[in-house]
């Protein structure tokens, strides 16, 4: 089963997740969203795990969110995420059965137990 980890090179949470996976010798495909942004189909498959709530995929603490004025602006979440992958909450750990946003060691342990 293929596990994908969507990351950004400069993102600390992405670095923690990647280090955690490597230390435990977990097989995963690393996808840098700055080099290869997620396709519409990939984002659709992620958002399905959050009951279609596109807003759950946003990193509301990031610089891109603040500088873009998204706190007060009216926008289409899907369009904005596709146009600006820097707004994604990372890392995203995805398999065919589950998706995790952000890094939490306990949740990562459970993720791999459930595979």
GUNU-51133 format. One record per atom (N, C-alpha, C): residue in three letters; atom name; x, y, z. Coordinates in nm, 3 decimals, m for minus. Example, Ala and Ser with C-alpha at 12.3 -4.5 7.8 and 13.67 -1.06 7.14 Angstrom:
BEGIN
[r "ala" "N" [1.319 m0.569 0.780]]
[r "ala" "CA" [1.230 m0.450 0.780]]
[r "ala" "C" [1.320 m0.330 0.780]]
[r "ser" "N" [1.285 m0.225 0.708]]
[r "ser" "CA" [1.367 m0.106 0.714]]
[r "ser" "C" [1.290 0.003 0.787]]
***
This chain:
BEGIN
[r "unk" "N" [0.084 m0.117 0.000]]
[r "unk" "CA" [0.000 0.000 0.000]]
[r "unk" "C" [0.090 0.125 0.000]]
[r "unk" "N" [0.060 0.218 m0.087]]
[r "unk" "CA" [0.140 0.338 m0.098]]
[r "unk" "C" [0.092 0.444 0.000]]
[r "unk" "N" [0.186 0.499 0.073]]
[r "unk" "CA" [0.159 0.609 0.164]]
[r "unk" "C" [0.228 0.731 0.106]]
[r "unk" "N" [0.154 0.841 0.098]]
[r "unk" "CA" [0.209 0.965 0.044]]
[r "unk" "C" [0.220 1.067 0.155]]
[r "unk" "N" [0.329 1.143 0.153]]
[r "unk" "CA" [0.349 1.252 0.247]]
[r "unk" "C" [0.369 1.380 0.166]]
[r "unk" "N" [0.270 1.469 0.173]]
[r "unk" "CA" [0.279 1.598 0.107]]
[r "unk" "C" [0.347 1.694 0.203]]
[r "unk" "N" [0.455 1.756 0.158]]
[r "unk" "CA" [0.537 1.841 0.244]]
[r "unk" "C" [0.576 1.970 0.173]]
[r "unk" "N" [0.634 2.058 0.250]]
[r "unk" "CA" [0.702 2.176 0.198]]
[r "unk" "C" [0.839 2.177 0.265]]
[r "unk" "N" [0.943 2.195 0.189]]
[r "unk" "CA" [1.080 2.183 0.238]]
[r "unk" "C" [1.105 2.269 0.363]]
[r "unk" "N" [1.057 2.392 0.364]]
[r "unk" "CA" [1.086 2.485 0.474]]
[r "unk" "C" [0.987 2.474 0.590]]
[r "unk" "N" [0.891 2.386 0.583]]
[r "unk" "CA" [0.788 2.374 0.686]]
[r "unk" "C" [0.837 2.283 0.799]]
[r "unk" "N" [0.839 2.335 0.921]]
[r "unk" "CA" [0.890 2.257 1.036]]
[r "unk" "C" [0.808 2.132 1.065]]
[r "unk" "N" [0.676 2.142 1.054]]
[r "unk" "CA" [0.592 2.025 1.079]]
[r "unk" "C" [0.619 1.917 0.975]]
[r "unk" "N" [0.640 1.958 0.850]]
[r "unk" "CA" [0.674 1.862 0.745]]
[r "unk" "C" [0.806 1.793 0.776]]
[r "unk" "N" [0.903 1.869 0.824]]
[r "unk" "CA" [1.033 1.813 0.859]]
[r "unk" "C" [1.021 1.712 0.973]]
[r "unk" "N" [0.938 1.746 1.074]]
[r "unk" "CA" [0.916 1.653 1.186]]
[r "unk" "C" [0.854 1.523 1.137]]
[r "unk" "N" [0.753 1.535 1.051]]
[r "unk" "CA" [0.685 1.416 1.000]]
[r "unk" "C" [0.780 1.328 0.919]]
[r "unk" "N" [0.855 1.392 0.834]]
[r "unk" "CA" [0.949 1.316 0.750]]
[r "unk" "C" [1.054 1.246 0.836]]
[r "unk" "N" [1.106 1.315 0.936]]
[r "unk" "CA" [1.205 1.256 1.026]]
[r "unk" "C" [1.143 1.138 1.101]]
[r "unk" "N" [1.020 1.154 1.150]]
[r "unk" "CA" [0.952 1.047 1.223]]
[r "unk" "C" [0.938 0.923 1.135]]
[r "unk" "N" [0.896 0.941 1.012]]
[r "unk" "CA" [0.878 0.828 0.920]]
[r "unk" "C" [1.011 0.759 0.889]]
[r "unk" "N" [1.115 0.838 0.866]]
[r "unk" "CA" [1.246 0.781 0.834]]
[r "unk" "C" [1.305 0.705 0.952]]
[r "unk" "N" [1.292 0.762 1.074]]
[r "unk" "CA" [1.346 0.696 1.193]]
[r "unk" "C" [1.281 0.561 1.218]]
[r "unk" "N" [1.156 0.547 1.177]]
[r "unk" "CA" [1.082 0.423 1.197]]
[r "unk" "C" [1.082 0.336 1.071]]
[r "unk" "N" [1.158 0.378 0.973]]
[r "unk" "CA" [1.175 0.304 0.848]]
[r "unk" "C" [1.043 0.270 0.780]]
[r "unk" "N" [0.956 0.371 0.777]]
[r "unk" "CA" [0.826 0.355 0.710]]
[r "unk" "C" [0.843 0.389 0.563]]
[r "unk" "N" [0.781 0.311 0.477]]
[r "unk" "CA" [0.785 0.340 0.333]]
[r "unk" "C" [0.683 0.447 0.302]]
[r "unk" "N" [0.727 0.550 0.229]]
[r "unk" "CA" [0.637 0.657 0.190]]
[r "unk" "C" [0.692 0.728 0.068]]
[r "unk" "N" [0.602 0.789 m0.007]]
[r "unk" "CA" [0.641 0.871 m0.122]]
[r "unk" "C" [0.633 1.017 m0.078]]
[r "unk" "N" [0.743 1.087 m0.087]]
[r "unk" "CA" [0.750 1.228 m0.046]]
[r "unk" "C" [0.713 1.315 m0.165]]
[r "unk" "N" [0.618 1.406 m0.143]]
[r "unk" "CA" [0.576 1.497 m0.249]]
[r "unk" "C" [0.588 1.640 m0.198]]
[r "unk" "N" [0.681 1.714 m0.257]]
[r "unk" "CA" [0.701 1.854 m0.220]]
[r "unk" "C" [0.600 1.938 m0.298]]
[r "unk" "N" [0.506 2.001 m0.228]]
[r "unk" "CA" [0.399 2.075 m0.295]]
[r "unk" "C" [0.450 2.200 m0.366]]
[r "unk" "N" [0.571 2.247 m0.332]]
[r "unk" "CA" [0.628 2.361 m0.404]]
[r "unk" "C" [0.680 2.319 m0.540]]
[r "unk" "N" [0.718 2.193 m0.553]]
[r "unk" "CA" [0.769 2.140 m0.680]]
[r "unk" "C" [0.655 2.078 m0.761]]
[r "unk" "N" [0.571 2.002 m0.695]]
[r "unk" "CA" [0.459 1.933 m0.760]]
[r "unk" "C" [0.332 1.953 m0.677]]
[r "unk" "N" [0.259 2.061 m0.704]]
[r "unk" "CA" [0.135 2.085 m0.627]]
[r "unk" "C" [0.036 1.970 m0.647]]
[r "unk" "N" [m0.046 1.946 m0.545]]
[r "unk" "CA" [m0.146 1.839 m0.558]]
[r "unk" "C" [m0.244 1.869 m0.671]]
[r "unk" "N" [m0.283 1.766 m0.742]]
[r "unk" "CA" [m0.380 1.781 m0.850]]
[r "unk" "C" [m0.519 1.799 m0.789]]
[r "unk" "N" [m0.614 1.846 m0.869]]
[r "unk" "CA" [m0.751 1.857 m0.820]]
[r "unk" "C" [m0.804 1.724 m0.766]]
[r "unk" "N" [m0.773 1.614 m0.833]]
[r "unk" "CA" [m0.819 1.482 m0.788]]
[r "unk" "C" [m0.757 1.444 m0.654]]
[r "unk" "N" [m0.630 1.476 m0.634]]
[r "unk" "CA" [m0.564 1.446 m0.507]]
[r "unk" "C" [m0.629 1.525 m0.393]]
[r "unk" "N" [m0.654 1.653 m0.418]]
[r "unk" "CA" [m0.719 1.735 m0.315]]
[r "unk" "C" [m0.861 1.687 m0.286]]
[r "unk" "N" [m0.931 1.645 m0.390]]
[r "unk" "CA" [m1.067 1.591 m0.372]]
[r "unk" "C" [m1.062 1.467 m0.282]]
[r "unk" "N" [m0.964 1.380 m0.305]]
[r "unk" "CA" [m0.955 1.258 m0.224]]
[r "unk" "C" [m0.921 1.291 m0.079]]
[r "unk" "N" [m0.844 1.395 m0.055]]
[r "unk" "CA" [m0.810 1.437 0.081]]
[r "unk" "C" [m0.932 1.496 0.150]]
[r "unk" "N" [m1.002 1.585 0.081]]
[r "unk" "CA" [m1.116 1.655 0.143]]
[r "unk" "C" [m1.233 1.561 0.174]]
[r "unk" "N" [m1.241 1.449 0.105]]
[r "unk" "CA" [m1.345 1.350 0.133]]
[r "unk" "C" [m1.338 1.301 0.279]]
[r "unk" "N" [m1.216 1.291 0.332]]
[r "unk" "CA" [m1.198 1.245 0.469]]
[r "unk" "C" [m1.242 1.349 0.572]]
[r "unk" "N" [m1.267 1.470 0.524]]
[r "unk" "CA" [m1.312 1.578 0.612]]
[r "unk" "C" [m1.453 1.621 0.575]]
[r "unk" "N" [m1.530 1.524 0.526]]
[r "unk" "CA" [m1.672 1.543 0.493]]
[r "unk" "C" [m1.695 1.661 0.398]]
[r "unk" "N" [m1.603 1.679 0.304]]
[r "unk" "CA" [m1.619 1.783 0.203]]
[r "unk" "C" [m1.588 1.923 0.253]]
[r "unk" "N" [m1.533 1.936 0.372]]
[r "unk" "CA" [m1.501 2.067 0.429]]
[r "unk" "C" [m1.365 2.116 0.379]]
[r "unk" "N" [m1.368 2.191 0.271]]
[r "unk" "CA" [m1.244 2.243 0.212]]
[r "unk" "C" [m1.170 2.336 0.308]]
[r "unk" "N" [m1.243 2.404 0.394]]
[r "unk" "CA" [m1.180 2.497 0.488]]
[r "unk" "C" [m1.086 2.427 0.585]]
[r "unk" "N" [m1.109 2.298 0.610]]
[r "unk" "CA" [m1.022 2.225 0.703]]
[r "unk" "C" [m0.881 2.206 0.648]]
[r "unk" "N" [m0.862 2.225 0.518]]
[r "unk" "CA" [m0.730 2.205 0.456]]
[r "unk" "C" [m0.641 2.329 0.462]]
[r "unk" "N" [m0.695 2.440 0.510]]
[r "unk" "CA" [m0.619 2.565 0.513]]
[r "unk" "C" [m0.530 2.575 0.636]]
[r "unk" "N" [m0.409 2.627 0.615]]
[r "unk" "CA" [m0.319 2.660 0.725]]
[r "unk" "C" [m0.350 2.804 0.765]]
[r "unk" "N" [m0.437 2.820 0.862]]
[r "unk" "CA" [m0.482 2.954 0.901]]
[r "unk" "C" [m0.381 3.027 0.989]]
[r "unk" "N" [m0.269 2.963 1.021]]
[r "unk" "CA" [m0.166 3.029 1.100]]
[r "unk" "C" [m0.049 3.074 1.014]]
[r "unk" "N" [m0.051 3.039 0.886]]
[r "unk" "CA" [0.061 3.068 0.798]]
[r "unk" "C" [0.065 3.210 0.744]]
[r "unk" "N" [0.182 3.245 0.696]]
[r "unk" "CA" [0.206 3.377 0.641]]
[r "unk" "C" [0.121 3.403 0.516]]
[r "unk" "N" [0.104 3.304 0.432]]
[r "unk" "CA" [0.025 3.321 0.309]]
[r "unk" "C" [m0.121 3.353 0.342]]
[r "unk" "N" [m0.174 3.289 0.446]]
[r "unk" "CA" [m0.313 3.314 0.488]]
[r "unk" "C" [m0.326 3.458 0.537]]
[r "unk" "N" [m0.234 3.500 0.621]]
[r "unk" "CA" [m0.239 3.634 0.679]]
[r "unk" "C" [m0.216 3.741 0.573]]
[r "unk" "N" [m0.114 3.723 0.490]]
[r "unk" "CA" [m0.082 3.822 0.387]]
[r "unk" "C" [m0.189 3.831 0.279]]
[r "unk" "N" [m0.260 3.722 0.256]]
[r "unk" "CA" [m0.366 3.721 0.155]]
[r "unk" "C" [m0.498 3.775 0.205]]
[r "unk" "N" [m0.506 3.806 0.334]]
[r "unk" "CA" [m0.628 3.861 0.391]]
[r "unk" "C" [m0.744 3.764 0.392]]
[r "unk" "N" [m0.714 3.635 0.402]]
[r "unk" "CA" [m0.820 3.534 0.393]]
[r "unk" "C" [m0.910 3.531 0.517]]
[r "unk" "N" [m0.867 3.591 0.625]]
[r "unk" "CA" [m0.950 3.593 0.746]]
[r "unk" "C" [m1.079 3.671 0.725]]
[r "unk" "N" [m1.072 3.771 0.642]]
[r "unk" "CA" [m1.190 3.856 0.622]]
[r "unk" "C" [m1.247 3.850 0.481]]
[r "unk" "N" [m1.178 3.788 0.391]]
[r "unk" "CA" [m1.218 3.784 0.251]]
[r "unk" "C" [m1.317 3.670 0.223]]
[r "unk" "N" [m1.409 3.693 0.130]]
[r "unk" "CA" [m1.500 3.588 0.084]]
[r "unk" "C" [m1.435 3.523 m0.038]]
[r "unk" "N" [m1.424 3.390 m0.037]]
[r "unk" "CA" [m1.354 3.320 m0.146]]
[r "unk" "C" [m1.406 3.178 m0.158]]
[r "unk" "N" [m1.376 3.118 m0.272]]
[r "unk" "CA" [m1.408 2.977 m0.296]]
[r "unk" "C" [m1.289 2.893 m0.249]]
[r "unk" "N" [m1.303 2.816 m0.141]]
[r "unk" "CA" [m1.190 2.742 m0.085]]
[r "unk" "C" [m1.119 2.650 m0.184]]
[r "unk" "N" [m1.196 2.577 m0.263]]
[r "unk" "CA" [m1.136 2.483 m0.358]]
[r "unk" "C" [m1.050 2.556 m0.459]]
[r "unk" "N" [m1.102 2.663 m0.515]]
[r "unk" "CA" [m1.028 2.740 m0.615]]
[r "unk" "C" [m0.899 2.798 m0.557]]
[r "unk" "N" [m0.909 2.850 m0.436]]
[r "unk" "CA" [m0.791 2.911 m0.374]]
[r "unk" "C" [m0.683 2.808 m0.343]]
[r "unk" "N" [m0.723 2.690 m0.295]]
[r "unk" "CA" [m0.624 2.586 m0.266]]
[r "unk" "C" [m0.557 2.535 m0.393]]
[r "unk" "N" [m0.633 2.525 m0.500]]
[r "unk" "CA" [m0.574 2.480 m0.626]]
[r "unk" "C" [m0.480 2.586 m0.684]]
[r "unk" "N" [m0.516 2.711 m0.669]]
[r "unk" "CA" [m0.434 2.821 m0.723]]
[r "unk" "C" [m0.315 2.853 m0.633]]
[r "unk" "N" [m0.329 2.828 m0.503]]
[r "unk" "CA" [m0.225 2.866 m0.406]]
[r "unk" "C" [m0.197 2.751 m0.309]]
[r "unk" "N" [m0.121 2.651 m0.352]]
[r "unk" "CA" [m0.095 2.536 m0.264]]
[r "unk" "C" [m0.019 2.574 m0.137]]
[r "unk" "N" [0.040 2.694 m0.133]]
[r "unk" "CA" [0.109 2.738 m0.012]]
[r "unk" "C" [0.011 2.761 0.104]]
[r "unk" "N" [m0.120 2.761 0.075]]
[r "unk" "CA" [m0.222 2.777 0.178]]
[r "unk" "C" [m0.257 2.646 0.248]]
[r "unk" "N" [m0.208 2.533 0.195]]
[r "unk" "CA" [m0.240 2.402 0.252]]
[r "unk" "C" [m0.178 2.382 0.389]]
[r "unk" "N" [m0.254 2.320 0.477]]
[r "unk" "CA" [m0.202 2.278 0.606]]
[r "unk" "C" [m0.119 2.153 0.581]]
[r "unk" "N" [0.007 2.158 0.618]]
[r "unk" "CA" [0.098 2.046 0.593]]
[r "unk" "C" [0.158 1.999 0.724]]
[r "unk" "N" [0.212 1.880 0.726]]
[r "unk" "CA" [0.212 1.780 0.620]]
[r "unk" "C" [0.076 1.711 0.608]]
[r "unk" "N" [0.057 1.650 0.492]]
[r "unk" "CA" [m0.061 1.566 0.470]]
[r "unk" "C" [m0.010 1.424 0.449]]
[r "unk" "N" [m0.052 1.335 0.536]]
[r "unk" "CA" [m0.016 1.193 0.525]]
[r "unk" "C" [m0.140 1.121 0.473]]
[r "unk" "N" [m0.124 1.051 0.360]]
[r "unk" "CA" [m0.239 0.992 0.295]]
[r "unk" "C" [m0.212 0.848 0.251]]
[r "unk" "N" [m0.311 0.763 0.277]]
[r "unk" "CA" [m0.312 0.628 0.221]]
[r "unk" "C" [m0.446 0.612 0.152]]
[r "unk" "N" [m0.475 0.494 0.103]]
[r "unk" "CA" [m0.604 0.474 0.037]]
[r "unk" "C" [m0.720 0.470 0.137]]
[r "unk" "N" [m0.690 0.457 0.268]]
[r "unk" "CA" [m0.796 0.443 0.367]]
[r "unk" "C" [m0.807 0.557 0.467]]
[r "unk" "N" [m0.705 0.642 0.474]]
[r "unk" "CA" [m0.708 0.749 0.573]]
[r "unk" "C" [m0.618 0.864 0.536]]
[r "unk" "N" [m0.644 0.979 0.601]]
[r "unk" "CA" [m0.568 1.102 0.577]]
[r "unk" "C" [m0.546 1.171 0.711]]
[r "unk" "N" [m0.424 1.221 0.731]]
[r "unk" "CA" [m0.394 1.303 0.848]]
[r "unk" "C" [m0.340 1.438 0.802]]
[r "unk" "N" [m0.385 1.544 0.868]]
[r "unk" "CA" [m0.333 1.678 0.844]]
[r "unk" "C" [m0.246 1.718 0.963]]
[r "unk" "N" [m0.132 1.778 0.935]]
[r "unk" "CA" [m0.042 1.817 1.042]]
[r "unk" "C" [0.035 1.697 1.093]]
[r "unk" "N" [0.120 1.722 1.194]]
[r "unk" "CA" [0.200 1.613 1.250]]
[r "unk" "C" [0.165 1.593 1.396]]
[r "unk" "N" [0.135 1.468 1.431]]
[r "unk" "CA" [0.111 1.426 1.568]]
[r "unk" "C" [0.163 1.283 1.577]]
[r "unk" "N" [0.268 1.263 1.655]]
[r "unk" "CA" [0.333 1.131 1.661]]
[r "unk" "C" [0.235 1.020 1.699]]
[r "unk" "N" [0.147 1.045 1.794]]
[r "unk" "CA" [0.049 0.945 1.835]]
[r "unk" "C" [m0.045 0.907 1.723]]
[r "unk" "N" [m0.090 1.006 1.647]]
[r "unk" "CA" [m0.179 0.979 1.534]]
[r "unk" "C" [m0.105 0.907 1.422]]
[r "unk" "N" [0.024 0.938 1.404]]
[r "unk" "CA" [0.102 0.868 1.303]]
[r "unk" "C" [0.117 0.721 1.340]]
[r "unk" "N" [0.142 0.692 1.470]]
[r "unk" "CA" [0.151 0.553 1.516]]
[r "unk" "C" [0.023 0.478 1.482]]
[r "unk" "N" [m0.090 0.536 1.516]]
[r "unk" "CA" [m0.221 0.473 1.490]]
[r "unk" "C" [m0.244 0.455 1.340]]
[r "unk" "N" [m0.204 0.555 1.261]]
[r "unk" "CA" [m0.218 0.550 1.116]]
[r "unk" "C" [m0.153 0.422 1.062]]
[r "unk" "N" [m0.030 0.393 1.107]]
[r "unk" "CA" [0.041 0.277 1.055]]
[r "unk" "C" [m0.007 0.146 1.117]]
[r "unk" "N" [m0.063 0.151 1.236]]
[r "unk" "CA" [m0.122 0.030 1.292]]
[r "unk" "C" [m0.247 m0.010 1.216]]
[r "unk" "N" [m0.320 0.090 1.166]]
[r "unk" "CA" [m0.445 0.065 1.095]]
[r "unk" "C" [m0.426 0.029 0.948]]
[r "unk" "N" [m0.303 0.035 0.898]]
[r "unk" "CA" [m0.281 0.003 0.757]]
[r "unk" "C" [m0.301 m0.144 0.729]]
***
